[in-house]
Amino acid sequence: MDGAAAAAAAALELREAHRLAGHADRVWALAWNPAPGAGPVLASCGGDKTVRIWKRAPDGAWHCSDVLEDTHNRTVRSCAWSPDGRLLATASFDATTAVWEYNGGDFECVATLEGHENEVKSVSWSPSGSLLATCSRDKMAWIWEVQPGNEYECVSVLQGHTQDVKMVQWHPLLDILVSVSYDNTIRVWADDGDDEWHCVQTLTEANNCGHSSTVWAVSFNHKGDRMVTCSDDRTLKIWDTSADLSQPKTGEGHESWRHLSTLTGYHDRTIFSAHWSSEDIIASGAGDDAICLFAEEKSSMVEGPSYKLILKKEKAHDMDINCVRWCPQDPRLLASASDDGTVKLWELRGSVLD
């Protein structure tokens, strides 16, 4: 690294801007409301069986505006806003998924989805908002179709994983679903055009340079041509697809994900979360209490795309970091959630190196 590059790297800072306290147990997951609205709105959920809604006041201070409780009777493990920001889905260890609607200044639980045999680990909305995916320790992912009148119909039960499914995530542009599991694999699911959902690709250590241990999370870049996964093997893996994303929104032609890069040696313990910002910065949070930021290395000296560490924040929390999420309205604002019961908001300052 030359002198100018070193100076620029030193100027990059992840500064703690706010600490949001209120949960009485570990905080498992976070979700930013994607609607432009009046300002950023963050949902957090955790082991205290509640969901908290955080909003930024005109003076810049953050406060908890709503506490969603008395619906789930066990840990709330995951939360996700619909694309229009009108609905919030919450997944719980009580084997149910709840759907909340913001009406007249209050959140109302308008649907409870049942069917999984045990803990629901993750929930995700499709980009159109017409489908909802859930996954569970029962090794299955379910796809629900949104019906009129706040009704939800299960249209497919996806079987293929041999262990606990940790997370489901829809592609940002297409009705393509990715699931990751305790069985160390990543599965890509697509509709064949006749409302039949199939696994169109399985990424494994053996045939695709995949992970060697539990895969905890997956995130797409904003263009949808790359995704990042993170694992108990303490690596992040970048995947790339050459698929033509302008084609119709079906699984055809979109299953060819290939391994692009492995980021290793940056975390000392399990990496529980990874998230890709609209500015193409990947954040990761892990059991070593650290947050790492990565960006693509734009160097003609390197053959093909590669990624480099641009910042590591040691001891970002006092305990395991379970989730990191970039804010869609402010791409330099990062939220993190931890076993220490807090949510932190971080401001990324300085220029990211080219």
N, C-alpha and C positions, 0 to 999 in steps of 0.2 A: 504494500500500500504506500503510495507516494505521500509527500507532506500535505498536499491539499486535500487528498482523500482522507487522510488520518484526521485532519482538523474538522472536516465535515462530519465524519463519523463521531468524533468526540462531542460535537454540538448537538447530536441527536439525543433527545431525552424523552423518557416516559414519566411524566409527572403525575403524582396522585393529586387529583383535583377535588374529589369528594369521597367520603366514606358513608355508605348508607347502612344504618343499623336498625334492626327491628325484628328480624327473624330470630326465633328462639332455638334454632338448631341449624345444622349445616345447610347451606344454600347449594342446591343441585344444578339449577339451570336458569338461563336468562333469555329473554326475547325482546328485541326492540320492535315497537310498532312501526311497520313500514310506510304507513300513510304520511304524506307530507305534513298535514295538520298545522297546528300552531307551534309545535316544537317537539323535541324528542320525548317519547314515553317508553319506559322500560318495565317489563314484567319480570319478577323473580319468584322462584318457588323452592320449597325445601322440605326438610324433615319434620318441620313443625306443622305439616298438613295444610299450610296456607300458601296463597299466592299474594304477592304485594305488587301494587302498581306505583311506580315512581314517576314524578313529573318535575320539570324544571320551572321554577317561578320566574317572573320578569326580572327579579334582581339577581338571577343566576343560581340561587340556592335550590337544592333538591329536597322534595318532601314526599312522604308516602301518602297518596291521595285515596287509596282504597286497599282494603284487606279482604281477599276472597277466602272465605272459610266456611266450615260446617257443611261442606259438600263431600269432600274426600275424608276418609277416616284413617288413612295411612299417608306416608310420605308422598308428596307431589314431586315427581321425578323430572317432568319435562313440561314446557309450555311453548306455545307457538301462536302467533297472530295470523289471521287470514290475510291474503294479499291486499285487501281493501282496508285492513286495520279495524274492521267492525267487530270481528269475533276473536275470542281467545280460547284456544283449546288447551286443556291441562290433562296430563297423564299421571296416573297414580299407582302406587303399590297395592291399592285396594282392588286392582284388576279392572278399573273403569277409566274412561276418558270423559271429561266434562267439557261442554261448550258454553262459553259465557258471552253475553251480548251487553254492550253498553247502551243503556236506554235511560233517558231522562235524568242523567247525573249519577246513575247507579249501575253496577254490573249485576246481571241476572243470569242464573244458570238455566239455559233454555233446552239443553239436551244432555242426557247421560248415556254413553255408549258402553254396552256390556257385551261380553263374548269371550274375551281372553280368559285363559284358565287361571292365570296368576298375574304377578306384577307387570304393569304396562310401563315400559322404560322410555318410550319416545313417541312424539306425535309431530306430524308435519303436514302442511297444506300444499296442495299442488299449485303451480303458478296461476292457473285459471280460477282457483278457489272452489272448484266443483268437486274436488276429491280430497279426502283426508286419509293419511296413513298412520297406523299405530303398530307398535311391535312390543314383544313381551318375552319374559323368561320362558314362556311355553314354546319357544323356538319358531314362532310364526309372526308374520306381518299381515295385517289386515288392511284392505282398501275399502273405504266407505265413500259412498256417493251422496252428495248433499241433495236433499229433496225439498220441495216447498214446505213451508210451515215448520222449519227447524227439525225436520226429520232426516235421519241418516240411515242409509241402507248399505249393509256389507255386500259388496259386489265381487270380492275375491279374497280368498285366504291363501297367502303365499307360503308354501312349504318348501324347504330345501336346506335351510340351516340346521345343523345338528346340535347346536347349543343356543343358549340365551342370545337373543338379538338385542344389541345394545342401542342401536340408533337407526332410524329411517330418515332419509332426506330426499326431497324432490329436486330434480334438475330445475334451475331457475327459469328456463324457457320452455321446456318440453314436459310432457307427462311421462317422464322416465323416473323411476324410483331406485334409489340405492340403499341397501341395508348392510350393516356391519355387525359382526358377531363375536361372541366368545369362542367360536370355532375357528378363529383366525382368518376368516374369509370376508370378502366384499362381494356382494351380489348385485347385479343390475337387472331390473325388472321392467318389462314393457308390455303394452297392450298390442296384440297382434292385428288389431283393426276390427276384430269381431268381439270386442269386450272380453277377451280371454287374456289373462295376464300370465306371462311366462318369464322365467329367468333366462336372459339372453347372454349373460356372461358371468363367470365366477372368477374373481382374481384371487389367486392363492400364492403361497410361497413357492410351490413346486413349479407352476407353469407361467407365472407372471411377475416374478420378483416381488411377491406380496409379503405380508407380515408373518412373523414367526410366533406371534402370541395374540391375545385378545385385541380386536380392533374396536376402539371406543367411539370414534367419531369420524364424520366426513363433512367436508364443506366444498362448495363450488366457487370458482371465480365468477365475476359478474357476467362474463361472456358465455359461460357454460362449457368452454372447451377444455378446461382443466379442473381437477379436483384434488384435494389433499385429504389424506387419512392419517390417523395417529393411533398409537398402539401401546400395549403393555411391554412391547419389545424396545421401547424408548426411542423409536424412530418416527419420523413423519415421511410419508411417501407422496410424491407428486405424480399424478396420472394425467395423460393427455389423450384426446380423441381427435381423429382427423375427420369425423363425421360432418356432413354438410348440415349445419343447424338451420338452414333455410327451408329444408324439406318439411313435409307435413308432420304433425306432432304425433308420430307413432314410434314404435320401437325399431322399425326397419332402418337399417343403416346407421344406427346410433349406438351399437353395442361394442364398438372396437376401441375400448380403452387400453392404453399401453403404459407401462411403467416409464417414467421420464427421469425421476431423480429420487434419491433417498437422502434425507437429512438425519444424520446420526452424530452422537457425541455431544449434544447440546443440553439435554436433560439427563439427570441422574436417576430418575424414577419414572414410573408410568406416565405417559402423556394422555391426559383425559380429554382434552379439548383442543380443537384447531378451528380457526375461522379466517376466511379470506375477505379482505376489505375491498371496497370499490376502487381503491387506489393500488390494488394488487399487492398489498402487504399481508402476509400470513402471520397471525398471532397464534401462539400455543401456550397452554397452561398445563401444569403437571403436578405430580405428587412430591416434587422437590421444592414446591412453593414458589417456583419461578415462572416468569412470563418471558418468552422469546419472540422476537419479531424477525421475519425473513422477507427478502425481496429478491426478484430475479436479477441475476448478474448480467448486465448488458455489456459484455466484453467480446470483442472480435477475437480475442486470444482463446476463448473457450469454444469447443465444438459443441454445438447444440445448446439448448437452454439449460441453465443451472441456477441454483438458488443459494444465497449466502445469508448468514446471520448478520443483521444490522444492529441489533440491540438485545441485551439480556438484562432483565430486571430481577435480581436475586431477592429472595424474601419479600416478594410482592404481597404475600399474605403470610399469616402465622401458621397455616396448615395447608393441606392439599388444595390445589386450585381445580375445581370441577368444570368450570365453563369460562370461556372468553368469547366476547361478541363485540364486533365493530358496529357503531351507530350508522344507519343508512343516511340520516340527514347531516351528520357531521363525521366524515370518514377519518378524522384524527381523534375521535373520542372512542375509547375502548372500555367496556365493562368487564369485570371479572367477578366470579363467585367462588366461595371457598367453604371448606369444612369449618373454618373459624366463625361462621355465622354472619359474615359481612359480605356486602357488595361494594366494590370499589370502582370508581370512574377515573380513568387515566386520560391525560392529554398528551398526544405525541407531538413533540416540538422539534423543529429543525428540518432540514431537507434530507430526503432519502436519496442515497447515492445512486447514480446511474451506472 
